[in-house]
Amino acid sequence: MRRPLAPLLLCLQLLAIGAARSSSREAPASYAAASRQGHQPAYARNATVYGVSAALCPGCAAWAESLEFLYYHNLVRLARWELPLAWSPRMESYARWWAAQRRGDCALRHSFPEGQFALGENIFWGGAGGAWRPGDAVQDWAAEGVDYSYAANACAPGRECGHYTQIVWRDTTSVGCARVVCDDGGVFMTCNYYPPGNVVGQRPY
Ligand SMILES: *[C@@H]1O[C@H](CO)[C@@H](O)[C@H](O)[C@H]1NC(C)=O
């Protein structure tokens, strides 16, 4: 059965990762240390995507979380030969505002009420004990791509593809994200996209 893609910015762009899931990402300490020594950040294994992302993130330090968010988004987009996203300080400040609201409860909650999204928004929660990094969030969102059928412009039954389709949405040009370690030790991350993707009846690319 064909299912249309999520209605305009429907509140499907969320993903919960159980606390039991182990993380293969490096801890922030070693990652910052590598950067200070003048090496490429540990996450930036692809020099082309790293360089393109750094150019589109003016003022981002080499070890900045913002650049890590952008790098992983552009890894996904450039693999599809799509234009890379630029970092948006406006989206970032919006995302930071929302992340700060979540510090106390770490709730996997959108900043917009259902049906009233003014920006694209992907959110992530990781339980206490995991050193959840921007790459964990973006890679998990992007992993939904295996369930997306371009021919049908639909997601596999019972699956979620909205995070992926927002990442690769062709008309989206910028992103800004934030990460907060919550009071209970969990991690909440949120990314906002402009122009927003997941427009009903349109294909992402
Ligand atoms: C870097 O990433 C781009 C986009 O995903 C890809 O096309 C390219 O092959 C990668 N380069 C290397 C050396 O892995």
Ligand as a Chemical Component Dictionary entry (heavy atoms), coordinates in Angstrom:
data_LIG
# 
_chem_comp.id                   LIG 
_chem_comp.type                 NON-POLYMER 
_chem_comp.pdbx_formal_charge   0 
_chem_comp.three_letter_code    LIG 
# 
loop_
_chem_comp_atom.comp_id 
_chem_comp_atom.atom_id 
_chem_comp_atom.alt_atom_id 
_chem_comp_atom.type_symbol 
_chem_comp_atom.charge 
_chem_comp_atom.model_Cartn_x 
_chem_comp_atom.model_Cartn_y 
_chem_comp_atom.model_Cartn_z 
_chem_comp_atom.pdbx_ordinal 
LIG C1 C1 C 0 33.844 11.567 0.638  1  
LIG O1 O1 O 0 32.439 11.689 0.663  2  
LIG C2 C2 C 0 31.859 11.876 -0.607 3  
LIG C3 C3 C 0 30.402 12.125 -0.365 4  
LIG O2 O2 O 0 29.869 11.184 0.514  5  
LIG C4 C4 C 0 32.116 10.670 -1.470 6  
LIG O3 O3 O 0 31.562 10.870 -2.729 7  
LIG C5 C5 C 0 33.611 10.447 -1.567 8  
LIG O4 O4 O 0 33.838 9.270  -2.273 9  
LIG C6 C6 C 0 34.223 10.358 -0.181 10 
LIG N1 N1 N 0 35.656 10.280 -0.313 11 
LIG C7 C7 C 0 36.358 9.358  0.316  12 
LIG C8 C8 C 0 37.835 9.423  0.103  13 
LIG O5 O5 O 0 35.841 8.500  1.014  14 
# 
loop_
_chem_comp_bond.comp_id 
_chem_comp_bond.atom_id_1 
_chem_comp_bond.atom_id_2 
_chem_comp_bond.value_order 
_chem_comp_bond.pdbx_ordinal 
LIG C1 O1 SING 1  
LIG C1 C6 SING 2  
LIG O1 C2 SING 3  
LIG C2 C3 SING 4  
LIG C2 C4 SING 5  
LIG C3 O2 SING 6  
LIG C4 O3 SING 7  
LIG C4 C5 SING 8  
LIG C5 O4 SING 9  
LIG C5 C6 SING 10 
LIG C6 N1 SING 11 
LIG N1 C7 SING 12 
LIG C7 C8 SING 13 
LIG C7 O5 DOUB 14 
# 
